[in-house]
Amino acid sequence: MPRGTEDETASVTLLSPSSSGSGTDANTSSRSSALKPGYQTALASSGQRSPISRPHERQLVLVVEDDVAIGALLETLLNRAGYRTLLTTDGEAGLSAIARANPDLVLLDVGLPRMDGFEVVRRLRSDPHSQILPVIMLTAHSRTDDVVTGLDAGADDFLSKPFQHAELLARIRSALRLRNALVRMESAHAAVAALANAVEAKDSLTERHCQRLANMALRLGAKLGLGHAELEPIAYGALLHDVGKIGVPEAILTKPAALDADERELMRQHPEIGARICAPLAGSAAFAPIVRHHHERWDGSGYPDGLRGERIPLGARIVGLVDAFDAMTHDRPYRRGRDLEEAVAEAKGQAGRQFDPDLVPVLIGELEHDGIDLDEDVPTGSLLPAV
């Protein structure tokens, strides 16, 4: 992300007008004269450009400011910090520029003609295409009610004039970092959903298995008291636990008889293949180990790495348990699914061997007391953590 040099972030103050008027010539003249003496000299002395401001990396900042002089100064500051800029002077023009130019961030004055900044933000947040567009509001006043109104309308940050050059750039960088993280998360959500759907499209006999598994795994994790940071990779890991089956021939996946030794060996490769497929996805360091290790066993007899006990990641232990339970209770090409009582008895019998002995009673408690619909049709997207 473009950053200014030390010289560029020297202390420079933009002094506000006494009010944020309607943009008449008189108001513009008054506000321009309110700029701190020596500001132009300070600006001229900060001419060194950011070393990262190559054209293809420069992000676009839209400045919506009805004071032409202040808008021009902001434009110059941002250009020298490595950003591209677009300047408009009223709220309606700002909305049009956003739709047309798709900026990375908006600096938005509160007191604008035709439509004030608060209404601009409200309209942006009501449009799905601009809901995560960073908006920093600028105001000539420091009243608490203005700040509250702006933040409630959906602004990401609020700066009162006068403000420091360095603070403005720091807040822009912070808002852009958050926006970029949200964009990466949205991309990861789409990739996870697409991969999960691809697996189930290839193996129609396990239709909705990934969704059921994610639902059960999240319920179990929540019962264990895990927070959002732990549940998020479990959701991804559960949805993608069998993504490596994309590399397994369909004839093996749908074979109506027991697999032979060579076929079993091919099938046993799917956790490693899946982890490699997941590696390029955002956040994969947290959920790829779940994909890789969901067939490990508590006693160390699982695969691919023969991990034992608590060396198996907790998320993989959770997904491995609910994966096996779901497989037991649903039909497969080579056998009929068991009823709930039989599956519960099998899970109890495998506690301490195949499964973590502390997880089995928690799952059974959820099934027997709180109830989990093993055939619930849960859309993939609804299981992904909210952005």
Secondary structure, DSSP 4 states (H G I P E B T S, - for coil): -----TTTTS--EEPPPSS-----HHHHHHHHTTSPTTHHHHHHT--PPPTT--GGGPPEEEEE-S-HHHHHHHHHHHHHTT-EEEEESSHHHHHHHHHHH--SEEEEESS-SSS-HHHHHHHHHHSGGGTT--EEEEES---HHHHHHHHHHT-SEEEESSEEHHHHHHHHHHHHHHHHHHHHHHHHHHHHHHHHHHHHHH-GGGTTHHHHHHHHHHHHHHHTT--HHHHHHHHHHHHHTTGGGGGS-HHHHT-SS---HHHHHHHTTHHHHHHHHHTTSTTHHHHHHHHHHTT--TTS--SSS---GGGS-HHHHHHHHHHHHHHHTS-BTTBPPPPHHHHHHHHHHHBTTTB-TTTHHHHHHIIIII---TT----HHHHSPP-
